[in-house]
């Protein structure tokens, strides 16, 4: 089970690492970071509490986008590694023209994407105090 996990996680880990690094470098040059340093906070506290929190916004956005991509990747990984699951069932349904199963998979995928985007919007409110949920 470790090879399918590595196949799914490796590509995404590289994307999130680069996005996190770039976002954190941008945030560390902002005025509020300079103000936190001027107040005498330790560099560790400035980076972790102020910098990382502000830098996570684009990472959370990417996570919401990647839910749909991850579902497509699961279909491929389950087929390649012959793991029984919803992905392999959907591929079998497409091969056999089993429309109810195909529609069920599409509906489940759509629900996952909608729920992931809802969670992303809620996490925005936690990470950025300027965002309000009304």
SENU-161679 format. One record per residue: residue number from 1; x, y, z of N, C-alpha, C in turn. Coordinates in Angstrom, 3 decimals, m for minus. Example, Ala and Ser with C-alpha at 12.3 -4.5 7.8 and 13.67 -1.06 7.14 Angstrom:
<rs>
1,13.190,m5.690,7.800,12.300,m4.500,7.800,13.200,m3.300,7.800
2,12.850,m2.250,7.080,13.670,m1.060,7.140,12.900,0.030,7.870
</rs>
This chain:
<rs>
1,0.813,m1.203,0.000,0.000,0.000,0.000,0.860,1.273,0.000
2,2.151,1.145,0.229,2.988,2.339,0.285,3.253,2.913,m1.110
3,3.366,2.069,m2.139,3.637,2.571,m3.487,2.491,3.427,m4.038
4,1.227,3.016,m3.902,0.164,3.913,m4.366,0.144,5.246,m3.618
5,0.414,5.189,m2.320,0.440,6.418,m1.533,1.550,7.340,m2.016
6,2.720,6.778,m2.280,3.839,7.573,m2.785,3.515,8.144,m4.159
7,2.849,7.353,m5.009,2.492,7.828,m6.350,1.557,9.025,m6.278
8,0.630,9.029,m5.343,m0.288,10.157,m5.211,0.351,11.357,m4.518
9,1.183,11.099,m3.538,1.679,12.177,m2.683,2.905,12.907,m3.228
10,3.721,12.254,m4.009,4.988,12.855,m4.427,4.790,14.123,m5.252
11,3.928,14.051,m6.237,3.711,15.214,m7.095,3.116,16.361,m6.285
12,2.147,16.061,m5.459,1.502,17.104,m4.682,2.448,17.694,m3.639
13,3.315,16.881,m3.062,4.260,17.386,m2.066,5.185,18.429,m2.674
14,5.623,18.201,m3.885,6.496,19.171,m4.548,5.768,20.483,m4.799
15,4.519,20.406,m5.228,3.736,21.617,m5.495,3.541,22.416,m4.212
16,3.150,21.737,m3.139,2.897,22.434,m1.872,4.178,22.989,m1.261
17,5.277,22.298,m1.424,6.548,22.789,m0.899,6.955,24.087,m1.596
18,6.890,24.096,m2.909,7.263,25.305,m3.656,6.309,26.459,m3.376
19,5.011,26.148,m3.307,4.025,27.186,m3.043,4.196,27.766,m1.642
20,4.441,26.912,m0.658,4.641,27.374,0.717,5.887,28.242,0.825
21,6.967,27.810,0.206,8.215,28.556,0.274,8.070,29.933,m0.376
22,7.507,29.967,m1.571,7.346,31.232,m2.273,6.426,32.186,m1.529
23,5.346,31.659,m1.008,4.404,32.489,m0.267,5.025,33.019,1.021
24,5.776,32.178,1.723,6.411,32.617,2.968,7.473,33.678,2.696
25,8.221,33.519,1.622,9.217,34.547,1.288,8.553,35.883,0.979
26,7.409,35.845,0.300,6.682,37.088,0.025,6.162,37.720,1.307
27,5.612,36.914,2.180,5.023,37.434,3.412,6.088,37.996,4.347
28,7.255,37.373,4.396,8.304,37.843,5.307,8.842,39.216,4.931
29,8.513,39.702,3.744,8.911,41.051,3.355,7.845,42.099,3.616
30,6.733,41.712,4.179,5.614,42.634,4.409,5.874,43.538,5.618
31,5.098,44.618,5.689,5.255,45.604,6.764,4.897,45.041,8.134
32,3.858,44.193,8.214,3.464,43.698,9.533,4.514,42.755,10.122
33,5.312,42.129,9.285,6.421,41.293,9.783,7.518,42.208,10.337
34,7.789,43.286,9.636,8.790,44.241,10.121,8.347,44.835,11.453
35,7.047,45.114,11.579,6.519,45.655,12.837,6.652,44.641,13.965
36,6.366,43.382,13.688,6.502,42.344,14.718,7.947,42.216,15.170
37,8.868,42.309,14.232,10.288,42.249,14.603,10.687,43.464,15.431
38,10.142,44.633,15.075,10.471,45.862,15.797,9.925,45.835,17.222
39,8.846,45.106,17.436,8.288,44.979,18.781,9.156,44.095,19.669
40,10.142,43.421,19.090,11.055,42.618,19.880,10.692,41.146,19.943
41,9.771,40.700,19.125,9.424,39.271,19.110,10.576,38.466,18.534
42,10.701,37.248,19.001,11.772,36.400,18.482,11.503,36.061,17.024
43,12.562,35.765,16.303,12.431,35.453,14.876,11.572,34.208,14.658
44,11.705,33.262,15.558,10.897,32.046,15.459,9.405,32.357,15.602
45,9.079,33.195,16.565,7.676,33.555,16.792,7.124,34.382,15.635
46,7.930,35.289,15.119,7.502,36.096,13.977,7.223,35.197,12.779
47,8.118,34.258,12.531,7.956,33.383,11.374,6.776,32.449,11.542
48,6.675,31.792,12.684,5.640,30.783,12.856,4.256,31.379,13.081
49,4.148,32.353,13.944,2.818,32.874,14.273,2.304,33.876,13.250
50,3.171,34.714,12.747,2.710,35.756,11.838,2.932,35.373,10.374
51,4.121,34.906,10.068,4.462,34.620,8.672,3.754,33.403,8.108
52,3.830,32.283,8.795,3.236,31.052,8.281,1.724,31.179,8.183
53,1.110,31.803,9.146,m0.350,31.960,9.116,m0.796,32.746,7.887
54,m0.096,33.808,7.574,m0.448,34.604,6.398,m0.067,33.895,5.102
55,0.983,33.097,5.146,1.449,32.416,3.935,0.614,31.195,3.580
56,m0.214,30.716,4.485,m0.999,29.517,4.214,m2.210,29.756,3.320
57,m2.592,31.003,3.088,m3.777,31.282,2.285,m3.678,30.696,0.875
58,m2.601,30.910,0.117,m2.532,30.293,m1.207,m2.403,28.771,m1.146
59,m1.806,28.264,m0.093,m1.680,26.814,0.051,m3.056,26.188,0.248
60,m3.896,26.832,1.044,m5.249,26.331,1.269,m6.057,26.418,m0.030
61,m5.859,27.476,m0.811,m6.540,27.588,m2.102,m6.157,26.440,m3.016
62,m4.890,26.130,m3.063,m4.415,25.022,m3.901,m4.988,23.699,m3.421
63,m5.128,23.538,m2.130,m5.706,22.313,m1.588,m7.141,22.134,m2.059
64,m7.911,23.211,m2.082,m9.281,23.123,m2.568,m9.351,22.736,m4.029
65,m8.433,23.247,m4.818,m8.382,22.920,m6.241,m7.946,21.468,m6.448
66,m7.030,21.010,m5.623,m6.453,19.679,m5.814,m7.372,18.530,m5.428
67,m8.483,18.791,m4.773,m9.376,17.694,m4.391,m9.891,16.983,m5.636
68,m10.318,17.744,m6.636,m10.782,17.130,m7.882,m9.671,16.390,m8.602
69,m8.497,16.972,m8.627,m7.351,16.320,m9.257,m6.976,15.046,m8.519
70,m7.058,15.086,m7.210,m6.732,13.911,m6.408,m7.702,12.766,m6.680
71,m8.981,13.084,m6.861,m9.951,12.046,m7.188,m9.620,11.397,m8.527
72,m9.217,12.198,m9.504,m8.792,11.637,m10.789,m7.537,10.802,m10.646
73,m6.617,11.248,m9.798,m5.396,10.478,m9.552,m5.669,9.165,m8.862
74,m6.663,9.147,m7.991,m7.031,7.907,m7.301,m7.558,6.887,m8.293
75,m8.322,7.355,m9.269,m8.836,6.437,m10.297,m7.678,5.779,m11.030
76,m6.689,6.562,m11.422,m5.544,6.022,m12.155,m4.723,5.096,m11.272
77,m4.446,5.513,m10.045,m3.617,4.705,m9.151,m4.296,3.382,m8.817
78,m5.603,3.416,m8.565,m6.312,2.161,m8.277,m6.288,1.223,m9.472
79,m6.365,1.771,m10.658,m6.334,0.929,m11.853,m4.934,0.352,m12.074
80,m3.910,1.183,m11.942,m2.536,0.728,m12.176,m2.111,m0.322,m11.153
81,m2.441,m0.093,m9.876,m2.003,m1.005,m8.820,m3.030,m2.101,m8.520
82,m4.101,m2.170,m9.290,m5.156,m3.190,m9.121,m5.698,m3.232,m7.698
83,m6.005,m2.064,m7.181,m6.583,m1.949,m5.855,m8.092,m1.773,m6.048
84,m8.858,m2.605,m5.394,m10.300,m2.473,m5.495,m10.780,m1.228,m4.774
85,m11.598,m0.453,m5.439,m12.116,0.755,m4.833,m13.043,1.455,m5.788
86,m13.446,2.656,m5.394,m14.399,3.392,m6.209,m13.787,3.808,m7.544
87,m12.498,4.032,m7.582,m11.838,4.393,m8.831,m11.855,3.252,m9.834
88,m11.499,2.070,m9.372,m11.502,0.910,m10.263,m12.934,0.564,m10.683
89,m13.889,0.727,m9.781,m15.292,0.490,m10.132,m15.773,1.465,m11.199
90,m15.339,2.703,m11.114,m15.757,3.680,m12.116,m15.147,3.369,m13.485
91,m13.902,2.922,m13.512,m13.278,2.543,m14.784,m14.006,1.344,m15.392
92,m14.349,0.369,m14.556,m15.110,m0.792,m15.028,m16.481,m0.359,m15.539
93,m17.121,0.578,m14.859,m18.433,1.062,m15.284,m18.353,1.767,m16.634
94,m17.298,2.527,m16.865,m17.129,3.194,m18.157,m16.924,2.153,m19.251
95,m16.130,1.128,m18.968,m15.878,0.080,m19.969,m17.147,m0.702,m20.301
96,m18.040,m0.834,m19.324,m19.261,m1.616,m19.523,m20.483,m0.738,m19.821
97,m20.297,0.556,m20.000,m21.395,1.502,m20.223,m22.461,1.417,m19.148
98,m22.043,1.324,m17.902,m22.958,1.254,m16.763,m23.224,2.681,m16.274
99,m24.235,3.304,m16.853,m24.506,4.714,m16.614,m24.832,5.055,m15.161
100,m25.621,4.263,m14.425,m25.903,4.633,m13.028,m24.641,4.713,m12.157
101,m23.704,3.817,m12.358,m22.467,3.845,m11.571,m21.622,5.054,m11.961
102,m21.576,5.359,m13.239,m20.812,6.527,m13.696,m21.402,7.801,m13.101
103,m22.719,7.929,m13.154,m23.372,9.109,m12.577,m23.141,9.187,m11.068
104,m23.182,8.053,m10.402,m22.910,8.038,m8.957,m21.509,8.521,m8.645
105,m20.532,8.067,m9.423,m19.155,8.506,m9.198,m19.015,10.002,m9.448
106,m19.630,10.499,m10.501,m19.544,11.929,m10.808,m20.197,12.757,m9.706
107,m21.333,12.288,m9.196,m22.007,13.015,m8.109,m21.159,13.007,m6.845
108,m20.570,11.866,m6.514,m19.701,11.794,m5.332,m18.500,12.721,m5.499
109,m17.898,12.738,m6.691,m16.753,13.615,m6.941,m17.169,15.081,m6.809
110,m18.343,15.421,m7.331,m18.816,16.803,m7.236,m19.066,17.204,m5.789
111,m19.618,16.300,m5.008,m19.859,16.595,m3.594,m18.533,16.814,m2.866
112,m17.533,15.980,m3.164,m16.218,16.159,m2.539,m15.628,17.522,m2.879
113,m15.743,17.943,m4.134,m15.181,19.228,m4.548,m15.921,20.379,m3.865
114,m17.241,20.305,m3.799,m18.019,21.367,m3.160,m17.695,21.445,m1.666
115,m17.645,20.303,m1.000,m17.329,20.291,0.433,m15.905,20.804,0.679
116,m14.962,20.420,m0.171,m13.582,20.897,m0.018,m13.521,22.415,m0.173
117,m14.243,22.963,m1.133,m14.241,24.416,m1.315,m14.938,25.134,m0.170
118,m15.957,24.532,0.408,m16.597,25.102,1.590,m15.628,25.129,2.767
119,m14.899,24.048,2.950,m13.905,23.985,4.026,m12.807,25.021,3.796
120,m12.379,25.188,2.541,m11.367,26.196,2.225,m11.862,27.586,2.607
121,m13.117,27.887,2.295,m13.661,29.201,2.660,m13.708,29.397,4.172
122,m14.033,28.355,4.905,m14.060,28.459,6.369,m12.655,28.627,6.945
123,m11.685,27.940,6.362,m10.299,28.054,6.838,m9.750,29.448,6.534
124,m10.177,30.054,5.418,m9.774,31.434,5.135,m10.127,32.357,6.286
125,m11.323,32.184,6.827,m11.759,33.050,7.927,m10.891,32.856,9.166
126,m10.375,31.660,9.354,m9.503,31.401,10.497,m8.111,31.992,10.257
127,m7.601,31.837,9.053,m6.240,32.297,8.756,m6.136,33.801,8.594
128,m7.120,34.416,7.967,m7.063,35.851,7.670,m8.221,36.556,8.364
129,m7.941,37.361,9.353,m9.022,38.030,10.095,m9.816,39.022,9.253
130,m9.307,39.415,8.097,m10.035,40.334,7.233,m11.194,39.663,6.511
131,m11.162,38.336,6.424,m12.216,37.582,5.747,m13.327,37.314,6.745
132,m14.553,37.662,6.355,m15.708,37.426,7.207,m16.658,36.470,6.520
133,m17.264,35.607,7.311,m18.289,34.696,6.798,m19.627,35.309,7.135
134,m20.393,35.656,6.102,m21.708,36.263,6.353,m22.818,35.386,5.852
</rs>
